[in-house]
Amino acid sequence: MSEQRDRVIAVGEAIVELVRGGDAAAEGVACDLVLRTRGRLPGLALVDTDAAGTRQRHDWRIEAPARELFELPEWGRVAEGVSKAKLVYFSGITLSLYSNIGIGRFLALVEMVRQQGVKVAFDGNFRPRGWRGDLSRTRTVFMEALKRVDIALPAYDDEAVLWGDPSPEATVARLQAFGIPEIVVKNGPNSALVASGGQSEFVPVPEVVVPVDATAAGDSFNAGYLAARLSGKAPAEAAAAAHRLASQVIRHRGALMPRAAAALH
């Protein structure tokens, strides 16, 4: 893809050069909208995986500068940069970081850019610990976010925990009530349910693989889907491409495939 990809975050100065250069640049991710917060340390996440590739996360984000992204003096620069995008993607983890002030500013920005024609994609990515177990607040914030979404990319297991959805079809019906025109429900090694244009279909996983590390399974699916859609592929075709990318990523440790492996696919 030729489109520029920007990361939007606030980090502590101890890691700012690492975030702005190195791996980010190698992956083609621009860091012009990475804000520096002096004297602060970054949030930290460690991931353990067992023999089956199942992950267990350990997060330290209480003091993470990212929590204050939309309360920093420079947040207007972030808003200006986001307004120039073709597509904005965020998740429930994004929302879990912010205070009520930050959420209000962020969702107002999303609403503004959407009115300007920017597409908005959202994955609920519900993690109870990030919301301190407050399901009521989580649902309230999510419902506000869902009013501003063009493409929903939920994982069924997350939706079942947060909303009690009995099936992927129920997830689609609930999200369609918000007027979301394009919905893809991920369901682990099972078929993804794609609903768009008044039609729905299950898109099967082309090859079920034993994961080495499932850390980035959902994120890589989302990336594959959105990249395919931006390239002009239809939703079902994009979901098939997303399955293929995710199946490759989970064969390797970490969230990114080694460059040599990526070049082969």
ABEGO torsion letter per residue (X at the ends): XABBBBBBBBBBAAAAAAAABEAAAAAGBBAAABBBBBGBBBBBBBBBBBAAGBBBBBBBAAABAAAAAAABAAAAAAAAAAAABABBBBBAAAAAABBAAAAAAAAAAAAAAAAAGBBBBBBAGBBAAAAGGBAAAAAAAAAAAAAABABBBBBAAAAAAAAGBABAAAAAAAAAAAGBABBBBBBEABBBBBBBGGBBBBBBBABBBBBABAAAAAAAAAAAAAAAAAAGBBAAAAAAAAAAAAAAAAABBEABBBAAAAAAX
